[in-house]
Amino acid sequence: MRDPLERRDFIKAVGVGSVAAAIGAGAAFAAPEEARPAGLLPVQDGKYALPPLPYAAEALEPFLGRQTVTIHHDKHMQAYVAGLNSTLADLAAARTTGAFGNVRALSRDLAFNGSGAVLHAVYWNSMAPGGKPLAGPLAEAVTRDFGSAEAFLKQFAAATKAVEASGWGVVAFEPVAAKVLILTAERHEDLTIWGVTPLLACDVWEHAYYLDYQNRRPDYVDGFMKVANWDFAAQRYVQARG
């Protein structure tokens, strides 16, 4: 189930592995609530559910208006959650019947909807009214890996503005080298690295900002940087680092 509200066509897709990459090494969708890293999807009766916003819909004004936030959360994100559940149900039916003729398309839909749902869950928590400054262990890590916090923030903003078509700017923890990386995902699932944990994400699909910024993506990204919730990113960094 693709997002029926998005204006762009979906002409490419990848396999299911990107969902695992978006979640992060060792994290499971169905983990007990107390064990699930902050920002991931709640599970109710064995199905993924739309998490509530962590603030009122108007709390990010004037950066994002209430209408933008409400439509984005209640319509677009809900479509990804519903698509994830629907795709898993279709795969379960295929296993029951042994009819796997559609498995390639279903695997693509699993990656697309699953990664979309996870990144949106991270996105809402990646912002806070007034923003939260970069500090503590995460600030130390980005200074180590990027030379300075200023260089890191400039690269993240520039990379996010430069995402081709629809996609995301993502700050991620890569556990093999224990490094912080900046990735630019196309759609939700392309151009990631296996095993990374997203720490903070900026959605640059048009539906995230068009009502407030039209085609001025750079202005939207600059506004995002002012409300970025680096406390949330730091908490995820500490969890991912172990």
C-alpha positions in Angstrom: 0.0 0.0 0.0 1.7 3.2 -1.2 0.9 6.6 0.3 -2.1 7.8 -1.8 -1.5 11.4 -0.9 2.1 11.8 -2.2 2.5 13.5 -5.5 5.5 11.7 -6.8 5.4 8.3 -8.6 7.2 5.4 -7.0 9.1 3.8 -9.9 11.9 2.0 -7.9 12.1 -0.1 -4.8 14.4 -2.3 -2.8 14.2 -5.4 -0.6 13.1 -6.0 3.0 16.6 -5.5 4.5 16.3 -1.7 4.7 13.5 -2.0 7.3 16.0 -3.7 9.6 18.6 -1.0 8.9 16.1 1.7 9.7 15.2 0.1 13.0 18.8 -0.5 14.1 20.9 -3.4 15.1 19.3 -5.6 17.6 16.0 -3.7 17.9 12.8 -5.5 17.2 9.4 -4.1 16.3 7.6 -6.3 18.7 9.9 -5.8 21.7 8.2 -5.2 25.0 7.2 -1.6 25.6 9.8 -1.1 28.3 12.6 -2.5 26.1 11.7 -0.6 22.9 14.0 2.3 22.1 12.3 5.7 22.3 10.6 6.8 19.1 9.7 3.5 17.5 6.2 2.2 16.8 3.8 0.9 19.4 2.4 -2.5 18.9 -1.2 -3.3 19.8 -2.8 -6.7 19.5 0.1 -7.8 17.3 -0.2 -4.9 14.9 1.7 -1.7 14.5 -0.1 1.4 15.6 0.1 5.1 15.0 2.0 6.7 17.9 0.6 9.9 19.3 2.5 13.1 18.6 4.9 14.0 21.5 3.5 17.6 21.6 0.4 19.4 20.5 -0.1 19.8 16.7 0.4 23.6 17.0 3.5 23.4 19.3 6.0 23.8 16.5 4.5 27.0 15.1 5.7 29.2 13.4 8.1 26.6 12.0 5.3 24.2 11.0 1.6 25.0 11.2 -1.1 22.9 12.9 -2.6 21.8 9.5 0.7 20.6 8.2 1.5 18.6 11.3 -2.0 17.1 11.6 -2.2 16.0 7.9 1.3 14.7 8.0 0.8 12.6 11.1 -2.8 11.6 10.9 -2.9 10.9 7.1 0.6 10.3 5.7 2.1 8.4 8.6 -1.1 6.5 9.2 -0.9 5.3 5.6 2.6 3.9 6.1 1.5 2.1 9.3 -1.6 0.7 7.6 0.5 -0.3 4.6 3.0 -2.1 6.9 0.2 -4.1 8.6 -1.5 -4.8 5.3 1.7 -6.1 3.7 2.5 -8.4 6.6 -1.1 -9.8 6.4 -0.6 -10.4 2.7 2.7 -12.2 3.3 1.0 -14.3 6.0 -1.7 -15.3 3.5 0.9 -16.2 0.9 2.6 -18.5 3.4 -0.7 -20.2 4.2 -1.6 -20.8 0.5 1.9 -21.2 -0.8 1.1 -18.6 -3.5 4.3 -16.5 -3.7 3.8 -15.1 -7.1 3.5 -11.5 -5.7 6.4 -11.9 -3.2 8.7 -9.5 -5.0 6.2 -6.6 -4.9 5.2 -7.5 -1.3 8.8 -7.4 -0.2 9.3 -4.0 -1.8 6.1 -2.8 0.0 7.4 -4.1 3.3 10.6 -2.2 3.0 8.9 1.0 1.8 6.1 1.1 4.4 8.1 -0.3 7.3 10.9 2.2 6.8 8.4 5.0 6.3 6.7 4.2 9.5 9.9 3.9 11.5 11.4 7.1 10.2 8.2 9.1 10.8 8.2 7.8 14.4 11.8 9.1 14.7 10.9 12.4 12.9 8.2 13.6 15.3 10.6 13.0 18.2 13.4 14.7 16.4 11.7 18.1 17.0 10.8 19.9 20.1 9.3 23.4 20.7 12.3 25.7 20.8 14.7 22.9 20.1 17.2 21.1 22.4 20.9 21.8 22.0 23.6 19.3 21.0 25.5 18.4 24.1 26.9 15.5 26.1 28.2 12.2 24.7 26.6 12.8 21.3 28.3 16.2 21.0 31.6 14.5 21.9 31.0 11.8 19.3 30.3 14.3 16.5 33.3 16.4 17.4 35.4 13.2 17.1 33.8 12.0 13.9 33.3 15.3 12.1 36.0 17.6 13.5 33.5 19.9 15.3 29.9 20.2 16.1 29.6 23.2 13.8 31.0 21.1 10.9 28.6 18.3 11.7 25.5 20.6 11.8 26.5 22.3 8.5 26.9 19.0 6.8 23.6 17.6 8.0 21.7 20.7 6.9 23.5 20.8 3.5 23.0 17.0 2.9 19.3 17.2 3.8 18.7 20.2 1.5 20.4 18.2 -1.3 18.4 15.0 -1.0 17.3 14.0 -4.5 13.5 14.0 -5.0 11.6 12.6 -1.9 13.6 11.4 1.1 15.3 12.1 4.4 18.3 13.5 6.1 19.3 11.1 8.8 21.8 11.2 11.6 22.7 7.6 12.3 24.9 5.4 14.6 27.0 2.8 12.7 27.9 0.1 15.2 30.7 -1.7 13.3 33.1 1.3 13.6 31.0 2.9 16.4 30.7 6.1 14.3 28.1 8.8 13.8 27.2 9.1 10.2 25.0 11.5 8.1 22.9 9.6 5.5 20.5 10.8 2.9 17.7 8.3 2.3 15.8 8.4 -1.0 12.1 7.7 -0.3 12.4 5.8 3.0 14.5 2.8 2.3 17.1 3.6 -0.3 20.8 4.6 0.3 21.0 3.4 3.9 23.7 1.2 5.5 22.8 -2.1 7.0 22.7 -2.2 10.8 22.6 1.6 11.5 20.3 3.1 14.1 18.6 6.4 13.1 19.2 9.0 15.9 17.5 12.0 14.3 15.6 12.4 11.0 14.4 15.3 8.9 11.6 14.5 6.4 12.0 16.3 3.1 9.2 14.7 1.3 7.0 17.6 -0.1 4.1 16.7 2.2 6.3 17.5 5.2 6.6 21.2 4.4 4.6 22.2 1.2 1.7 24.0 2.9 4.1 26.2 4.9 7.1 26.5 2.6 5.9 25.5 -0.9 9.1 24.7 -2.9 11.4 26.3 -0.4 13.0 23.2 1.0 16.2 25.1 2.2 14.0 27.4 4.4 12.2 24.4 5.8 15.5 22.6 6.7 16.9 25.8 8.3 13.8 26.0 10.4 14.1 22.3 11.3 17.6 22.9 12.6 16.2 25.5 15.1 13.7 23.0 16.6 15.9 19.9 16.3 15.6 17.8 19.5 19.2 16.8 20.1 18.3 15.4 23.6 16.3 12.7 21.8 19.1 12.0 19.4 21.5 11.8 22.4 19.3 9.3 24.2 19.2 7.1 21.1 22.9 7.4 20.7 23.6 6.2 24.2 21.1 3.3 23.7 22.6 2.3 20.4 26.2 2.6 21.6 25.5 0.3 24.6 
